[in-house]
Amino acid sequence: MNPADYVPENLTETMDVYVGNMAFAAALIAAALYDLRTLEIPNWLSLLLVLAFVVAGLAGAPPVVGRLAGLGLGLSTGVAVLIGGVVLFRLGLLGGGDVKLLAAAAPWYGWAGVGQFLLVVALCGGLLALLLLLLRPLTGLWRGTWLGTWAGLRGEKGEIPYGLAICAGGLWQWHHLLPGLAVAPS
């Protein structure tokens, strides 16, 4: 079943689904801001994403249709992304916080949607890298302002705050998580 086709059975289930989804969005946005500010993503945000998934999954939220079976499938998606992310981390292509955030967000999409999620994140990451290439030479303009204190904008060692790309990709794909709000592609 496509997560967008899921219809909650009662008001309590509906509230659990939406509260879980709001926690998902809030954690992604907070991770993006932390990463932009400090080039680090706190572990508690990744843990919040996983806990919100479990709570929403037990309530029957998409993509968890068969409750515990679906919960297991979603969590296995996260484990697979974590394993792939560790390889990218060891190759120096992703930071540890980025890997954990990707793995924590992956269960929300399940096996059916994780490929599209990762593709959108990669595209957002490419756009972010291009944007930073254009903006970083201008850092002298905002040195001494509050923007000058944001490590993700400065990137003195060429770092990219990939949490921003994960957030953008996750929120772009977010409509798949909201029952009844999915927009058909045009």
Secondary structure, DSSP 8 states (H G I E B T S, - for coil): --GGG---SSHHHHHHHHHHHHHHHHHHHHHHHHHHHHS---HHHHHHHHHHHHHHHHTT-TT-SSTHHHHHHHHHHHHHHHHHHHHHHHTTSS-HHHHHHHHHHGGGTHHHHHHHHHHHHHHHHHHHHHHHHHHGGGHHHHTTSGGGG-HHHH-TT----HHHHHHHHHHHTGGGTSTT------
